[in-house]
Amino acid sequence: MDAAALVECIEACFDCAQACTACADACLSEQGVQTLVRCIRLDLDCADVCDATGRILSRQTAFDPRMARTALEACARACRLCGDECDQHAQHGMEHCRICAEACRRCENACKNVLSAIA
């Protein structure tokens, strides 16, 4: 496996987890927070999946490609869902959602890059 792609993915996972957590927090301070419940939920779920995936990929001793594949697939999917939701709110001027959507896209792509390298 390409070490640079792996490092990029781990960093993207942790960056995305942070962006999602910050987005959820910022959504809570918006007027009409009830319209952002789905966004907040997806932010928090995506943050958890990204954090777990980053930790799984960081552990290289007795690396299990099947476990990594499962985590990467879940992470890419979570990032897709969260990014799509945040894109909708970003179109209405929510900067924190724009930042989160970008982090989700980067993480999704990084996960897919590593997935393509795993046997």
N, C-alpha and C positions, 0 to 999 in steps of 0.2 A: 504494500500500500504506500502511496506517495505521502511522505511525512508532512510536506507543506500543506497538502490538501486536508490532512487530518487535523493539523494545528489550526488551519483556517476554519474548519468546521467547529472545532471545540470553542474557539473564540467567538464565532458567530452564534453558537448556542447560548453562551453566557451573556453576550451582548443583547441577544433577543430576549432572554429571560429578564434582564434588567429593563429593557425598553417596554416590555409588556407590563411589568410591575408598575413602572412609572406611568404608563398610559392608564391603567386601571385606576390608580390613585388620582390622576388628573380628571378622569371621567367622573369620579365621585364628587368633584368640586363644580361640575358644570350644572347650569340651570337645566331643568328637565332631565335630571339624572335617570328617571324611570325609563326614558327612551334609550338609555345607554346600558341597560342591564345585560343584554346579550354581549355587547362589546366588553364589558367588565368581566363577565364570566369567561369569555374566550381568551381575554388577556391573561387572566389568572391561570386558566388551564394550560395555555400555551407556555407561560412562564415555567410552570411545573415540569412540563414535558421537555422543554429545552434544557432546563437545569439538570434533570435526570440524564438526558442524552449526553450532555457535556461531561458529566461525571463518569458515565459508562465508557465513553470514548477515551477519557483520560487514563483509565486503568488498562495498561497494556500487558501486564503479567497474565499469562494463560488466557490471552485474548480469545474470545469466542465469537466468530464471525456471525453466527446465527443470532446471538443476543444483540450484537451491534446492528445488524440488519433490521431487526424488529424495532429497536429504539429509533434508528434513523428514519424508517418508514413512518412511524408514529409522529416523529418530530416534523418531518416534511409536511405531513397532512395537517397537523395542528397549526403550523405556520401558514399554510395555505388558507385555512379557515379563518384564522385570526387576521391575517393580512387582508383578505377580502372584506371582512367586516370593517376593519379600520379604514380601508380605502373609501368606503361609503361615507364615513364621518369626516374624513380628511377633505372630501369634496365640499363640505359645508364649513370649512375654515378651522377645523380642529387640528392644530399643529401637532399636538401630542399623538394623535392618531396617524398623521402622515409619517412621523418619525417611527412609530411602531410598525406601520405597514412596510416601510423600507427595511427595517431590521428583520421583519418576518420573511421578506422576499430574499434577503441575503442569506438568512439561515436555511430557508427551504432549498435554495440553489446549492449551498455548501453541503447540505445533507445528501442531495442527489448526486453531487460529485463524488462523495465518499462511497455512496451506495454502488455506483458504477464500478468502483475499484475493488469491492469486496466480493470474494468468490462465493 
